[in-house]
Amino acid sequence: MIQVQPEKQRMARKTKEAAERTRQQIIHAARQVFHECGVSRTSLENIAKAAGVTRGAVYWHFANKADLFFAMREQTSLPLLARTDSLLLAEGLADPLDSVEQVIIEFFHSLENCPEVRQMFEIMVLRCEYVDEFATVQAEVNRPVLDFLSKIETAYRRAQEQGTLRPGLEPELMALDTWAFTSGLFHRLLAGGADEAWRARVPELIAAHMTLRRRSPDYSSL
């Protein structure tokens, strides 16, 4: 058996680490340039210049601009999705409706307090035209929305089974309604149409939205 020398192993590891640093550097630069110039007006050469690397280095890591766009989205969205999924699956919350409320709160907290998350969504919603090479990208971009709908509907069905969802409410319709609520709130906050006083009421709006779904404690006596 051929033994790999420790020095060669160290060199290989350093090379891999350097390549990953370069990849992350490119993704960071892409997010900045996409946000500043818009996706359609950004070239890989622009990104390479902002990242301080050659255009060849960009092509080494990414096949094209769409590939880089998805990498930029995943770098920011995957940690957020992991946090929201953990809330939906949290065992410490007796009521599934509490998990839905916590997921919505966490999403808007990240939108308001994490610059990378806000930049990513502003790029996707306000600075990207889904035409030409991006014409087929929109379906993939919308996939998290469908996943969100499915997960929220599952939570509402669990709440219905446990008796915490207000009687007469259909989980599928409630999931669609929650999606419409979060989507409207999301676009208002993202487009800058909300002043500070309005933003401060977001937790109150979320709580009111969820209260309308909760079974009244004295419902059985009505």
CORQUIRA-V717719 format. One record per backbone hydrogen bond with DSSP energy under -0.5 kcal/mol. CO is the residue of the C=O (numbers start at 1). NH is the residue of the N-H. Records with the same first field share a line. If there is no record, write none. Layout:
BEGIN
CO->NH ; NH
END
This chain:
BEGIN
5->9
6->10
7->11
8->12
9->13
10->14
11->15
12->16
13->17
14->18
15->19
16->20
17->21
18->22
19->23
20->24
21->25
22->26
23->27
24->28
25->29
26->30
27->31
28->32
29->33
30->34
31->35
32->36
33->37 ; 38
34->38
39->42
43->47
44->48
45->49
46->50
47->51
48->52 ; 53
54->58
55->59
56->60
57->61
58->61 ; 62
64->68
65->69
66->70
67->71
68->72
69->73
70->74
71->75
72->76
73->77
74->78
76->80
77->81
78->82
79->83
80->84
81->85
82->86
83->87
84->88
85->89
87->90
90->93
92->94
94->96
95->98 ; 99
96->100
97->101
98->102
99->103
100->104
101->105
102->106
103->107
104->108
105->109
106->110
107->111
108->112
109->113
110->114
113->115
114->118
115->119
116->120
117->121
118->122
119->123
120->124
121->125
122->126 ; 127
123->127
127->39
128->130
129->131
131->134
132->135
134->137 ; 138
136->140
137->141
138->142
139->143
140->143
142->145 ; 146
143->147
144->148
145->149
146->150
147->151
148->152
149->153
150->154
151->155
152->156
153->157
154->158
155->159
156->160
157->161
158->162
159->163 ; 164 ; 165
160->163
164->215
166->169
169->171
170->174
171->175
172->176
173->177
174->178
175->179
176->180
177->181
178->182
179->183
180->184
181->185
182->186
183->187
184->188
185->189
186->190
187->191
188->193
189->192
195->199
196->200
197->201
198->201
199->202
201->205
202->206
203->207
204->208
205->209
206->210
207->211
208->212
210->213 ; 214
211->214
213->166
216->219
218->221
219->222
END
